[in-house]
Amino acid sequence: MIDKELLNVLACPQDRSPLTVADQSLIEKLNRAIADEDITIVNLGGKRVEEPLAGGLVRQDKTLLYPVVDDIPVLLADEAIPLEQIDG
């Protein structure tokens, strides 16, 4: 999905911590929550996430996921999805 050399230079735009590729189980869990009409998943910008994700990059502290759209990481702080929304 993302070239290893590119991944080595990418960092969270908020705290500059390293990012790792989200495992498929996390993407599936997040996509189930996005599809669930009883749950509203929002990004840091306050916008509801409506489209399923093909992939993502997770911040080192595992609190935020940056979506990957058409194999391009979207590293805008407002687009990050707080993972606390799917914990539990």
C-alpha positions as CSV (number, residue, x, y, z in Angstrom):
1,M,0.0,0.0,0.0
2,I,2.5,2.6,1.1
3,D,6.2,2.5,0.2
4,K,8.4,1.7,3.3
5,E,10.7,4.6,2.5
6,L,7.8,7.0,2.4
7,L,6.4,5.6,5.6
8,N,9.7,6.2,7.3
9,V,9.5,10.0,6.6
10,L,5.8,10.5,7.3
11,A,4.8,11.8,10.7
12,C,1.7,13.0,12.5
13,P,1.1,16.6,11.6
14,Q,0.1,17.4,15.2
15,D,2.9,16.0,17.3
16,R,5.4,14.7,14.6
17,S,5.3,11.2,16.0
18,P,5.8,8.2,13.7
19,L,2.9,6.6,11.8
20,T,2.4,3.0,11.1
21,V,0.1,1.2,8.7
22,A,-3.2,0.3,10.3
23,D,-3.8,-3.4,10.5
24,Q,-6.8,-4.8,8.6
25,S,-8.7,-5.7,11.8
26,L,-8.7,-2.1,12.9
27,I,-9.9,-0.9,9.5
28,E,-12.7,-3.5,9.5
29,K,-13.7,-2.4,13.0
30,L,-13.8,1.2,12.1
31,N,-15.7,0.4,8.9
32,R,-18.3,-1.5,10.9
33,A,-18.8,1.5,13.1
34,I,-19.0,3.9,10.1
35,A,-21.7,1.7,8.6
36,D,-23.7,1.4,11.9
37,E,-26.5,3.9,11.8
38,D,-26.6,4.0,15.6
39,I,-23.0,5.2,15.8
40,T,-21.6,8.5,14.5
41,I,-17.9,8.5,13.7
42,V,-16.5,12.0,13.3
43,N,-13.0,13.3,12.4
44,L,-11.2,16.0,14.4
45,G,-12.7,18.6,12.1
46,G,-16.1,17.5,13.4
47,K,-17.2,16.1,10.1
48,R,-19.0,12.7,10.0
49,V,-17.1,10.0,8.4
50,E,-19.5,8.4,5.9
51,E,-17.3,6.4,3.5
52,P,-15.6,3.1,4.4
53,L,-11.9,3.3,4.6
54,A,-9.5,1.2,2.4
55,G,-6.6,1.9,4.8
56,G,-5.1,4.2,7.3
57,L,-2.0,5.3,9.2
58,V,-2.0,5.2,13.0
59,R,-0.2,7.6,15.2
60,Q,2.4,6.1,17.5
61,D,0.2,6.5,20.6
62,K,-2.6,4.7,18.7
63,T,-5.1,7.5,19.4
64,L,-5.6,8.8,15.8
65,L,-6.0,7.3,12.4
66,Y,-5.2,9.2,9.2
67,P,-7.2,7.9,6.3
68,V,-5.5,6.6,3.1
69,V,-7.6,7.5,0.0
70,D,-6.6,6.1,-3.4
71,D,-3.3,5.0,-1.9
72,I,-2.6,8.6,-0.8
73,P,-2.2,9.4,3.0
74,V,-4.4,12.3,4.0
75,L,-2.2,13.9,6.7
76,L,-4.5,16.8,7.5
77,A,-5.1,17.2,11.3
78,D,-8.8,17.8,10.7
79,E,-9.2,14.5,8.8
80,A,-7.7,12.4,11.6
81,I,-10.2,10.0,13.2
82,P,-10.0,9.6,17.0
83,L,-9.9,5.9,17.7
84,E,-11.5,6.3,21.1
85,Q,-14.8,6.3,19.2
86,I,-14.4,2.6,18.5
87,D,-12.8,1.5,21.7
88,G,-14.9,-0.9,23.7
